[in-house]
Amino acid sequence: MADIVNLKRARKDKARLEHEREAAENRQRFGRTKAQKTADQDAVARSRRSLDDKQLQPEKPGKRP
C-alpha cells in the first residue's frame, strides 16, 4: 500500500528546499570577504592603468622635429 502524503507538508518541504538552494547560490555569488573584493578592485585598477600606460598618444601636427 502507498504511504499517505500530506500535500500541505509536501508543499512546505518543496518551498523550503527551493529556498535553501537559492540561499546556497547567493552565498556562492555574493559571499565574499571585504579583502577579496578589495583585491579584485585593485587588480582591475592595475590592469586598466597598465593598458593606459601602453596607449600611444596622437602626434600634434605642428611638433615634428
PDB file of N, CA, C, O and CB in Angstrom:
ATOM      1  N   MET A   1       0.820  -1.167   0.000  1.00  0.00           N
ATOM      2  CA  MET A   1       0.000   0.000   0.000  1.00  0.00           C
ATOM      3  C   MET A   1       0.881   1.253   0.000  1.00  0.00           C
ATOM      4  O   MET A   1       1.984   1.231   0.547  1.00  0.00           O
ATOM      5  CB  MET A   1      -0.942  -0.015   1.198  1.00  0.00           C
ATOM      6  N   ALA A   2       0.416   2.319  -0.593  1.00  0.00           N
ATOM      7  CA  ALA A   2       1.180   3.560  -0.697  1.00  0.00           C
ATOM      8  C   ALA A   2       1.098   4.353   0.605  1.00  0.00           C
ATOM      9  O   ALA A   2       0.127   4.265   1.356  1.00  0.00           O
ATOM     10  CB  ALA A   2       0.669   4.411  -1.873  1.00  0.00           C
ATOM     11  N   ASP A   3       2.145   5.122   0.838  1.00  0.00           N
ATOM     12  CA  ASP A   3       2.144   5.978   2.023  1.00  0.00           C
ATOM     13  C   ASP A   3       1.228   7.168   1.785  1.00  0.00           C
ATOM     14  O   ASP A   3       1.100   7.663   0.666  1.00  0.00           O
ATOM     15  CB  ASP A   3       3.579   6.452   2.369  1.00  0.00           C
ATOM     16  N   ILE A   4       0.605   7.607   2.845  1.00  0.00           N
ATOM     17  CA  ILE A   4      -0.259   8.780   2.771  1.00  0.00           C
ATOM     18  C   ILE A   4       0.627  10.017   2.827  1.00  0.00           C
ATOM     19  O   ILE A   4       1.499  10.134   3.688  1.00  0.00           O
ATOM     20  CB  ILE A   4      -1.320   8.786   3.927  1.00  0.00           C
ATOM     21  N   VAL A   5       0.391  10.939   1.898  1.00  0.00           N
ATOM     22  CA  VAL A   5       1.209  12.145   1.809  1.00  0.00           C
ATOM     23  C   VAL A   5       0.339  13.343   2.136  1.00  0.00           C
ATOM     24  O   VAL A   5      -0.717  13.540   1.535  1.00  0.00           O
ATOM     25  CB  VAL A   5       1.852  12.293   0.399  1.00  0.00           C
ATOM     26  N   ASN A   6       0.784  14.128   3.078  1.00  0.00           N
ATOM     27  CA  ASN A   6       0.094  15.366   3.410  1.00  0.00           C
ATOM     28  C   ASN A   6       0.565  16.420   2.407  1.00  0.00           C
ATOM     29  O   ASN A   6       1.733  16.808   2.425  1.00  0.00           O
ATOM     30  CB  ASN A   6       0.375  15.811   4.906  1.00  0.00           C
ATOM     31  N   LEU A   7      -0.326  16.886   1.538  1.00  0.00           N
ATOM     32  CA  LEU A   7       0.051  17.819   0.480  1.00  0.00           C
ATOM     33  C   LEU A   7       0.537  19.152   1.033  1.00  0.00           C
ATOM     34  O   LEU A   7       1.431  19.779   0.466  1.00  0.00           O
ATOM     35  CB  LEU A   7      -1.120  18.050  -0.448  1.00  0.00           C
ATOM     36  N   LYS A   8      -0.055  19.579   2.141  1.00  0.00           N
ATOM     37  CA  LYS A   8       0.380  20.824   2.760  1.00  0.00           C
ATOM     38  C   LYS A   8       1.845  20.708   3.205  1.00  0.00           C
ATOM     39  O   LYS A   8       2.641  21.625   2.997  1.00  0.00           O
ATOM     40  CB  LYS A   8      -0.531  21.178   3.964  1.00  0.00           C
ATOM     41  N   ARG A   9       2.180  19.589   3.807  1.00  0.00           N
ATOM     42  CA  ARG A   9       3.557  19.350   4.266  1.00  0.00           C
ATOM     43  C   ARG A   9       4.493  19.229   3.061  1.00  0.00           C
ATOM     44  O   ARG A   9       5.612  19.740   3.095  1.00  0.00           O
ATOM     45  CB  ARG A   9       3.632  18.062   5.146  1.00  0.00           C
ATOM     46  N   ALA A  10       4.044  18.559   2.001  1.00  0.00           N
ATOM     47  CA  ALA A  10       4.880  18.376   0.812  1.00  0.00           C
ATOM     48  C   ALA A  10       5.193  19.723   0.158  1.00  0.00           C
ATOM     49  O   ALA A  10       6.321  19.956  -0.275  1.00  0.00           O
ATOM     50  CB  ALA A  10       4.183  17.442  -0.199  1.00  0.00           C
ATOM     51  N   ARG A  11       4.192  20.614   0.085  1.00  0.00           N
ATOM     52  CA  ARG A  11       4.414  21.937  -0.488  1.00  0.00           C
ATOM     53  C   ARG A  11       5.418  22.736   0.351  1.00  0.00           C
ATOM     54  O   ARG A  11       6.306  23.396  -0.188  1.00  0.00           O
ATOM     55  CB  ARG A  11       3.084  22.699  -0.597  1.00  0.00           C
ATOM     56  N   LYS A  12       5.265  22.669   1.658  1.00  0.00           N
ATOM     57  CA  LYS A  12       6.179  23.385   2.544  1.00  0.00           C
ATOM     58  C   LYS A  12       7.603  22.842   2.407  1.00  0.00           C
ATOM     59  O   LYS A  12       8.559  23.617   2.382  1.00  0.00           O
ATOM     60  CB  LYS A  12       5.706  23.276   4.004  1.00  0.00           C
ATOM     61  N   ASP A  13       7.749  21.533   2.319  1.00  0.00           N
ATOM     62  CA  ASP A  13       9.069  20.924   2.157  1.00  0.00           C
ATOM     63  C   ASP A  13       9.704  21.350   0.838  1.00  0.00           C
ATOM     64  O   ASP A  13      10.895  21.656   0.777  1.00  0.00           O
ATOM     65  CB  ASP A  13       8.967  19.393   2.224  1.00  0.00           C
ATOM     66  N   LYS A  14       8.884  21.364  -0.222  1.00  0.00           N
ATOM     67  CA  LYS A  14       9.394  21.769  -1.525  1.00  0.00           C
ATOM     68  C   LYS A  14       9.836  23.234  -1.504  1.00  0.00           C
ATOM     69  O   LYS A  14      10.887  23.573  -2.048  1.00  0.00           O
ATOM     70  CB  LYS A  14       8.327  21.549  -2.608  1.00  0.00           C
ATOM     71  N   ALA A  15       9.037  24.101  -0.876  1.00  0.00           N
ATOM     72  CA  ALA A  15       9.387  25.517  -0.779  1.00  0.00           C
ATOM     73  C   ALA A  15      10.651  25.698   0.046  1.00  0.00           C
ATOM     74  O   ALA A  15      11.493  26.534  -0.282  1.00  0.00           O
ATOM     75  CB  ALA A  15       8.232  26.320  -0.165  1.00  0.00           C
ATOM     76  N   ARG A  16      10.790  24.928   1.105  1.00  0.00           N
ATOM     77  CA  ARG A  16      11.973  25.020   1.960  1.00  0.00           C
ATOM     78  C   ARG A  16      13.230  24.606   1.185  1.00  0.00           C
ATOM     79  O   ARG A  16      14.268  25.260   1.288  1.00  0.00           O
ATOM     80  CB  ARG A  16      11.801  24.134   3.218  1.00  0.00           C
ATOM     81  N   LEU A  17      13.137  23.535   0.421  1.00  0.00           N
ATOM     82  CA  LEU A  17      14.279  23.094  -0.380  1.00  0.00           C
ATOM     83  C   LEU A  17      14.667  24.135  -1.432  1.00  0.00           C
ATOM     84  O   LEU A  17      15.850  24.378  -1.669  1.00  0.00           O
ATOM     85  CB  LEU A  17      13.962  21.762  -1.057  1.00  0.00           C
ATOM     86  N   GLU A  18      13.670  24.741  -2.053  1.00  0.00           N
ATOM     87  CA  GLU A  18      13.925  25.781  -3.056  1.00  0.00           C
ATOM     88  C   GLU A  18      14.613  26.982  -2.414  1.00  0.00           C
ATOM     89  O   GLU A  18      15.552  27.547  -2.975  1.00  0.00           O
ATOM     90  CB  GLU A  18      12.607  26.219  -3.734  1.00  0.00           C
ATOM     91  N   HIS A  19      14.137  27.361  -1.242  1.00  0.00           N
ATOM     92  CA  HIS A  19      14.733  28.496  -0.537  1.00  0.00           C
ATOM     93  C   HIS A  19      16.187  28.184  -0.152  1.00  0.00           C
ATOM     94  O   HIS A  19      17.051  29.050  -0.281  1.00  0.00           O
ATOM     95  CB  HIS A  19      13.904  28.847   0.724  1.00  0.00           C
ATOM     96  N   GLU A  20      16.459  26.995   0.305  1.00  0.00           N
ATOM     97  CA  GLU A  20      17.818  26.601   0.669  1.00  0.00           C
ATOM     98  C   GLU A  20      18.739  26.584  -0.548  1.00  0.00           C
ATOM     99  O   GLU A  20      19.902  26.976  -0.455  1.00  0.00           O
ATOM    100  CB  GLU A  20      17.810  25.228   1.335  1.00  0.00           C
ATOM    101  N   ARG A  21      18.219  26.128  -1.692  1.00  0.00           N
ATOM    102  CA  ARG A  21      19.015  26.109  -2.917  1.00  0.00           C
ATOM    103  C   ARG A  21      19.361  27.531  -3.351  1.00  0.00           C
ATOM    104  O   ARG A  21      20.501  27.816  -3.720  1.00  0.00           O
ATOM    105  CB  ARG A  21      18.259  25.375  -4.041  1.00  0.00           C
ATOM    106  N   GLU A  22      18.374  28.416  -3.303  1.00  0.00           N
ATOM    107  CA  GLU A  22      18.600  29.811  -3.685  1.00  0.00           C
ATOM    108  C   GLU A  22      19.591  30.484  -2.727  1.00  0.00           C
ATOM    109  O   GLU A  22      20.445  31.259  -3.157  1.00  0.00           O
ATOM    110  CB  GLU A  22      17.264  30.586  -3.702  1.00  0.00           C
ATOM    111  N   ALA A  23      19.474  30.186  -1.435  1.00  0.00           N
ATOM    112  CA  ALA A  23      20.389  30.755  -0.449  1.00  0.00           C
ATOM    113  C   ALA A  23      21.819  30.277  -0.701  1.00  0.00           C
ATOM    114  O   ALA A  23      22.769  31.048  -0.562  1.00  0.00           O
ATOM    115  CB  ALA A  23      19.945  30.380   0.977  1.00  0.00           C
ATOM    116  N   ALA A  24      21.967  29.014  -1.068  1.00  0.00           N
ATOM    117  CA  ALA A  24      23.300  28.481  -1.358  1.00  0.00           C
ATOM    118  C   ALA A  24      23.903  29.175  -2.576  1.00  0.00           C
ATOM    119  O   ALA A  24      25.095  29.482  -2.581  1.00  0.00           O
ATOM    120  CB  ALA A  24      23.234  26.957  -1.590  1.00  0.00           C
ATOM    121  N   GLU A  25      23.103  29.426  -3.602  1.00  0.00           N
ATOM    122  CA  GLU A  25      23.586  30.139  -4.786  1.00  0.00           C
ATOM    123  C   GLU A  25      24.016  31.560  -4.428  1.00  0.00           C
ATOM    124  O   GLU A  25      25.053  32.036  -4.890  1.00  0.00           O
ATOM    125  CB  GLU A  25      22.499  30.174  -5.872  1.00  0.00           C
ATOM    126  N   ASN A  26      23.213  32.234  -3.601  1.00  0.00           N
ATOM    127  CA  ASN A  26      23.547  33.604  -3.206  1.00  0.00           C
ATOM    128  C   ASN A  26      24.807  33.646  -2.352  1.00  0.00           C
ATOM    129  O   ASN A  26      25.616  34.565  -2.486  1.00  0.00           O
ATOM    130  CB  ASN A  26      22.383  34.235  -2.447  1.00  0.00           C
ATOM    131  N   ARG A  27      24.979  32.666  -1.482  1.00  0.00           N
ATOM    132  CA  ARG A  27      26.201  32.622  -0.677  1.00  0.00           C
ATOM    133  C   ARG A  27      27.414  32.459  -1.577  1.00  0.00           C
ATOM    134  O   ARG A  27      28.457  33.069  -1.342  1.00  0.00           O
ATOM    135  CB  ARG A  27      26.140  31.476   0.352  1.00  0.00           C
ATOM    136  N   GLN A  28      27.276  31.647  -2.593  1.00  0.00           N
ATOM    137  CA  GLN A  28      28.396  31.433  -3.501  1.00  0.00           C
ATOM    138  C   GLN A  28      28.655  32.684  -4.339  1.00  0.00           C
ATOM    139  O   GLN A  28      29.808  33.030  -4.595  1.00  0.00           O
ATOM    140  CB  GLN A  28      28.125  30.227  -4.413  1.00  0.00           C
ATOM    141  N   ARG A  29      27.589  33.362  -4.765  1.00  0.00           N
ATOM    142  CA  ARG A  29      27.736  34.520  -5.641  1.00  0.00           C
ATOM    143  C   ARG A  29      28.176  35.766  -4.881  1.00  0.00           C
ATOM    144  O   ARG A  29      29.042  36.500  -5.356  1.00  0.00           O
ATOM    145  CB  ARG A  29      26.433  34.792  -6.360  1.00  0.00           C
ATOM    146  N   PHE A  30      27.598  36.016  -3.717  1.00  0.00           N
ATOM    147  CA  PHE A  30      27.840  37.275  -3.017  1.00  0.00           C
ATOM    148  C   PHE A  30      28.645  37.116  -1.732  1.00  0.00           C
ATOM    149  O   PHE A  30      29.029  38.120  -1.132  1.00  0.00           O
ATOM    150  CB  PHE A  30      26.534  37.928  -2.701  1.00  0.00           C
ATOM    151  N   GLY A  31      28.908  35.913  -1.298  1.00  0.00           N
ATOM    152  CA  GLY A  31      29.572  35.698  -0.019  1.00  0.00           C
ATOM    153  C   GLY A  31      31.070  35.816  -0.104  1.00  0.00           C
ATOM    154  O   GLY A  31      31.784  34.821   0.014  1.00  0.00           O
ATOM    155  N   ARG A  32      31.551  37.020  -0.307  1.00  0.00           N
ATOM    156  CA  ARG A  32      32.993  37.250  -0.392  1.00  0.00           C
ATOM    157  C   ARG A  32      33.386  38.238   0.690  1.00  0.00           C
ATOM    158  O   ARG A  32      32.599  39.101   1.078  1.00  0.00           O
ATOM    159  CB  ARG A  32      33.406  37.776  -1.802  1.00  0.00           C
ATOM    160  N   THR A  33      34.590  38.103   1.164  1.00  0.00           N
ATOM    161  CA  THR A  33      35.063  38.999   2.207  1.00  0.00           C
ATOM    162  C   THR A  33      35.440  40.349   1.607  1.00  0.00           C
ATOM    163  O   THR A  33      35.604  40.492   0.395  1.00  0.00           O
ATOM    164  CB  THR A  33      36.262  38.384   2.950  1.00  0.00           C
ATOM    165  N   LYS A  34      35.572  41.325   2.486  1.00  0.00           N
ATOM    166  CA  LYS A  34      35.946  42.663   2.041  1.00  0.00           C
ATOM    167  C   LYS A  34      37.341  42.649   1.418  1.00  0.00           C
ATOM    168  O   LYS A  34      37.602  43.361   0.448  1.00  0.00           O
ATOM    169  CB  LYS A  34      35.895  43.657   3.215  1.00  0.00           C
ATOM    170  N   ALA A  35      38.229  41.838   1.979  1.00  0.00           N
ATOM    171  CA  ALA A  35      39.586  41.747   1.438  1.00  0.00           C
ATOM    172  C   ALA A  35      39.571  41.188   0.017  1.00  0.00           C
ATOM    173  O   ALA A  35      40.323  41.659  -0.837  1.00  0.00           O
ATOM    174  CB  ALA A  35      40.466  40.868   2.341  1.00  0.00           C
ATOM    175  N   GLN A  36      38.736  40.205  -0.246  1.00  0.00           N
ATOM    176  CA  GLN A  36      38.647  39.639  -1.595  1.00  0.00           C
ATOM    177  C   GLN A  36      38.106  40.669  -2.577  1.00  0.00           C
ATOM    178  O   GLN A  36      38.601  40.786  -3.697  1.00  0.00           O
ATOM    179  CB  GLN A  36      37.757  38.387  -1.598  1.00  0.00           C
ATOM    180  N   LYS A  37      37.085  41.415  -2.153  1.00  0.00           N
ATOM    181  CA  LYS A  37      36.517  42.441  -3.029  1.00  0.00           C
ATOM    182  C   LYS A  37      37.550  43.529  -3.320  1.00  0.00           C
ATOM    183  O   LYS A  37      37.676  43.979  -4.458  1.00  0.00           O
ATOM    184  CB  LYS A  37      35.255  43.060  -2.392  1.00  0.00           C
ATOM    185  N   THR A  38      38.286  43.949  -2.295  1.00  0.00           N
ATOM    186  CA  THR A  38      39.310  44.982  -2.469  1.00  0.00           C
ATOM    187  C   THR A  38      40.425  44.491  -3.380  1.00  0.00           C
ATOM    188  O   THR A  38      40.917  45.240  -4.225  1.00  0.00           O
ATOM    189  CB  THR A  38      39.886  45.403  -1.110  1.00  0.00           C
ATOM    190  N   ALA A  39      40.826  43.234  -3.211  1.00  0.00           N
ATOM    191  CA  ALA A  39      41.879  42.676  -4.060  1.00  0.00           C
ATOM    192  C   ALA A  39      41.443  42.657  -5.517  1.00  0.00           C
ATOM    193  O   ALA A  39      42.242  42.965  -6.401  1.00  0.00           O
ATOM    194  CB  ALA A  39      42.248  41.261  -3.601  1.00  0.00           C
ATOM    195  N   ASP A  40      40.194  42.302  -5.780  1.00  0.00           N
ATOM    196  CA  ASP A  40      39.688  42.296  -7.156  1.00  0.00           C
ATOM    197  C   ASP A  40      39.660  43.709  -7.734  1.00  0.00           C
ATOM    198  O   ASP A  40      40.031  43.918  -8.889  1.00  0.00           O
ATOM    199  CB  ASP A  40      38.281  41.677  -7.208  1.00  0.00           C
ATOM    200  N   GLN A  41      39.219  44.677  -6.932  1.00  0.00           N
ATOM    201  CA  GLN A  41      39.191  46.059  -7.410  1.00  0.00           C
ATOM    202  C   GLN A  41      40.596  46.561  -7.715  1.00  0.00           C
ATOM    203  O   GLN A  41      40.803  47.259  -8.708  1.00  0.00           O
ATOM    204  CB  GLN A  41      38.521  46.969  -6.377  1.00  0.00           C
ATOM    205  N   ASP A  42      41.563  46.210  -6.867  1.00  0.00           N
ATOM    206  CA  ASP A  42      42.954  46.611  -7.102  1.00  0.00           C
ATOM    207  C   ASP A  42      43.496  45.981  -8.382  1.00  0.00           C
ATOM    208  O   ASP A  42      44.211  46.633  -9.143  1.00  0.00           O
ATOM    209  CB  ASP A  42      43.836  46.217  -5.906  1.00  0.00           C
ATOM    210  N   ALA A  43      43.158  44.720  -8.618  1.00  0.00           N
ATOM    211  CA  ALA A  43      43.631  44.041  -9.822  1.00  0.00           C
ATOM    212  C   ALA A  43      43.059  44.705 -11.074  1.00  0.00           C
ATOM    213  O   ALA A  43      43.766  44.879 -12.066  1.00  0.00           O
ATOM    214  CB  ALA A  43      43.247  42.551  -9.785  1.00  0.00           C
ATOM    215  N   VAL A  44      41.789  45.072 -11.027  1.00  0.00           N
ATOM    216  CA  VAL A  44      41.170  45.747 -12.173  1.00  0.00           C
ATOM    217  C   VAL A  44      41.836  47.099 -12.398  1.00  0.00           C
ATOM    218  O   VAL A  44      42.118  47.471 -13.537  1.00  0.00           O
ATOM    219  CB  VAL A  44      39.646  45.925 -11.952  1.00  0.00           C
ATOM    220  N   ALA A  45      42.085  47.832 -11.325  1.00  0.00           N
ATOM    221  CA  ALA A  45      42.726  49.147 -11.451  1.00  0.00           C
ATOM    222  C   ALA A  45      44.138  49.013 -12.019  1.00  0.00           C
ATOM    223  O   ALA A  45      44.545  49.817 -12.858  1.00  0.00           O
ATOM    224  CB  ALA A  45      42.771  49.858 -10.085  1.00  0.00           C
ATOM    225  N   ARG A  46      44.891  48.004 -11.567  1.00  0.00           N
ATOM    226  CA  ARG A  46      46.243  47.793 -12.080  1.00  0.00           C
ATOM    227  C   ARG A  46      46.216  47.473 -13.570  1.00  0.00           C
ATOM    228  O   ARG A  46      47.013  48.014 -14.337  1.00  0.00           O
ATOM    229  CB  ARG A  46      46.938  46.662 -11.310  1.00  0.00           C
ATOM    230  N   SER A  47      45.314  46.610 -13.978  1.00  0.00           N
ATOM    231  CA  SER A  47      45.272  46.241 -15.396  1.00  0.00           C
ATOM    232  C   SER A  47      44.844  47.430 -16.252  1.00  0.00           C
ATOM    233  O   SER A  47      45.364  47.626 -17.350  1.00  0.00           O
ATOM    234  CB  SER A  47      44.312  45.055 -15.617  1.00  0.00           C
ATOM    235  N   ARG A  48      43.897  48.223 -15.753  1.00  0.00           N
ATOM    236  CA  ARG A  48      43.458  49.398 -16.504  1.00  0.00           C
ATOM    237  C   ARG A  48      44.600  50.408 -16.618  1.00  0.00           C
ATOM    238  O   ARG A  48      44.807  50.988 -17.683  1.00  0.00           O
ATOM    239  CB  ARG A  48      42.227  50.048 -15.830  1.00  0.00           C
ATOM    240  N   ARG A  49      45.340  50.621 -15.527  1.00  0.00           N
ATOM    241  CA  ARG A  49      46.471  51.534 -15.546  1.00  0.00           C
ATOM    242  C   ARG A  49      47.547  51.045 -16.511  1.00  0.00           C
ATOM    243  O   ARG A  49      48.152  51.836 -17.235  1.00  0.00           O
ATOM    244  CB  ARG A  49      47.051  51.693 -14.139  1.00  0.00           C
ATOM    245  N   SER A  50      47.776  49.745 -16.514  1.00  0.00           N
ATOM    246  CA  SER A  50      48.782  49.166 -17.395  1.00  0.00           C
ATOM    247  C   SER A  50      48.410  49.395 -18.857  1.00  0.00           C
ATOM    248  O   SER A  50      49.267  49.734 -19.674  1.00  0.00           O
ATOM    249  CB  SER A  50      48.944  47.665 -17.114  1.00  0.00           C
ATOM    250  N   LEU A  51      47.148  49.211 -19.183  1.00  0.00           N
ATOM    251  CA  LEU A  51      46.715  49.445 -20.559  1.00  0.00           C
ATOM    252  C   LEU A  51      46.800  50.924 -20.928  1.00  0.00           C
ATOM    253  O   LEU A  51      47.184  51.264 -22.048  1.00  0.00           O
ATOM    254  CB  LEU A  51      45.286  48.940 -20.757  1.00  0.00           C
ATOM    255  N   ASP A  52      46.448  51.796 -20.000  1.00  0.00           N
ATOM    256  CA  ASP A  52      46.522  53.229 -20.271  1.00  0.00           C
ATOM    257  C   ASP A  52      47.962  53.674 -20.485  1.00  0.00           C
ATOM    258  O   ASP A  52      48.218  54.559 -21.302  1.00  0.00           O
ATOM    259  CB  ASP A  52      45.894  54.020 -19.127  1.00  0.00           C
ATOM    260  N   ASP A  53      48.902  53.078 -19.767  1.00  0.00           N
ATOM    261  CA  ASP A  53      50.315  53.435 -19.926  1.00  0.00           C
ATOM    262  C   ASP A  53      50.844  53.028 -21.292  1.00  0.00           C
ATOM    263  O   ASP A  53      51.754  53.672 -21.813  1.00  0.00           O
ATOM    264  CB  ASP A  53      51.152  52.782 -18.833  1.00  0.00           C
ATOM    265  N   LYS A  54      50.302  51.989 -21.873  1.00  0.00           N
ATOM    266  CA  LYS A  54      50.787  51.481 -23.156  1.00  0.00           C
ATOM    267  C   LYS A  54      50.113  52.141 -24.355  1.00  0.00           C
ATOM    268  O   LYS A  54      50.494  51.892 -25.499  1.00  0.00           O
ATOM    269  CB  LYS A  54      50.578  49.992 -23.224  1.00  0.00           C
ATOM    270  N   GLN A  55      49.125  52.970 -24.098  1.00  0.00           N
ATOM    271  CA  GLN A  55      48.397  53.613 -25.178  1.00  0.00           C
ATOM    272  C   GLN A  55      49.254  54.693 -25.820  1.00  0.00           C
ATOM    273  O   GLN A  55      49.889  55.487 -25.127  1.00  0.00           O
ATOM    274  CB  GLN A  55      47.081  54.206 -24.665  1.00  0.00           C
ATOM    275  N   LEU A  56      49.269  54.718 -27.140  1.00  0.00           N
ATOM    276  CA  LEU A  56      50.039  55.722 -27.871  1.00  0.00           C
ATOM    277  C   LEU A  56      49.252  57.025 -27.936  1.00  0.00           C
ATOM    278  O   LEU A  56      48.043  57.029 -28.170  1.00  0.00           O
ATOM    279  CB  LEU A  56      50.385  55.223 -29.295  1.00  0.00           C
ATOM    280  N   GLN A  57      49.956  58.119 -27.726  1.00  0.00           N
ATOM    281  CA  GLN A  57      49.318  59.429 -27.792  1.00  0.00           C
ATOM    282  C   GLN A  57      49.422  59.947 -29.219  1.00  0.00           C
ATOM    283  O   GLN A  57      50.472  59.801 -29.845  1.00  0.00           O
ATOM    284  CB  GLN A  57      49.968  60.428 -26.786  1.00  0.00           C
ATOM    285  N   PRO A  58      48.372  60.542 -29.744  1.00  0.00           N
ATOM    286  CA  PRO A  58      48.452  61.074 -31.117  1.00  0.00           C
ATOM    287  C   PRO A  58      49.425  62.246 -31.190  1.00  0.00           C
ATOM    288  O   PRO A  58      49.543  63.040 -30.257  1.00  0.00           O
ATOM    289  CB  PRO A  58      47.057  61.517 -31.611  1.00  0.00           C
ATOM    290  N   GLU A  59      50.118  62.333 -32.323  1.00  0.00           N
ATOM    291  CA  GLU A  59      51.083  63.424 -32.514  1.00  0.00           C
ATOM    292  C   GLU A  59      50.336  64.705 -32.844  1.00  0.00           C
ATOM    293  O   GLU A  59      49.296  64.691 -33.502  1.00  0.00           O
ATOM    294  CB  GLU A  59      52.102  63.083 -33.640  1.00  0.00           C
ATOM    295  N   LYS A  60      50.891  65.806 -32.373  1.00  0.00           N
ATOM    296  CA  LYS A  60      50.302  67.108 -32.690  1.00  0.00           C
ATOM    297  C   LYS A  60      50.881  67.554 -34.033  1.00  0.00           C
ATOM    298  O   LYS A  60      52.070  67.357 -34.281  1.00  0.00           O
ATOM    299  CB  LYS A  60      50.590  68.173 -31.551  1.00  0.00           C
ATOM    300  N   PRO A  61      50.067  68.149 -34.899  1.00  0.00           N
ATOM    301  CA  PRO A  61      50.509  68.474 -36.268  1.00  0.00           C
ATOM    302  C   PRO A  61      51.684  69.432 -36.352  1.00  0.00           C
ATOM    303  O   PRO A  61      52.461  69.313 -37.299  1.00  0.00           O
ATOM    304  CB  PRO A  61      49.375  69.057 -37.025  1.00  0.00           C
ATOM    305  N   GLY A  62      51.873  70.362 -35.444  1.00  0.00           N
ATOM    306  CA  GLY A  62      52.943  71.363 -35.578  1.00  0.00           C
ATOM    307  C   GLY A  62      54.213  70.982 -34.849  1.00  0.00           C
ATOM    308  O   GLY A  62      55.133  71.799 -34.826  1.00  0.00           O
ATOM    309  N   LYS A  63      54.336  69.824 -34.261  1.00  0.00           N
ATOM    310  CA  LYS A  63      55.516  69.493 -33.437  1.00  0.00           C
ATOM    311  C   LYS A  63      56.358  68.397 -34.050  1.00  0.00           C
ATOM    312  O   LYS A  63      56.694  67.446 -33.345  1.00  0.00           O
ATOM    313  CB  LYS A  63      55.087  69.071 -32.047  1.00  0.00           C
ATOM    314  N   ARG A  64      56.715  68.470 -35.301  1.00  0.00           N
ATOM    315  CA  ARG A  64      57.606  67.467 -35.903  1.00  0.00           C
ATOM    316  C   ARG A  64      59.020  67.964 -35.839  1.00  0.00           C
ATOM    317  O   ARG A  64      59.263  69.146 -36.078  1.00  0.00           O
ATOM    318  CB  ARG A  64      57.210  67.158 -37.363  1.00  0.00           C
ATOM    319  N   PRO A  65      59.973  67.098 -35.521  1.00  0.00           N
ATOM    320  CA  PRO A  65      61.385  67.524 -35.427  1.00  0.00           C
ATOM    321  C   PRO A  65      62.071  67.704 -36.736  1.00  0.00           C
ATOM    322  O   PRO A  65      63.250  68.058 -36.772  1.00  0.00           O
ATOM    323  CB  PRO A  65      62.151  66.554 -34.644  1.00  0.00           C
TER     324      PRO A  65
END
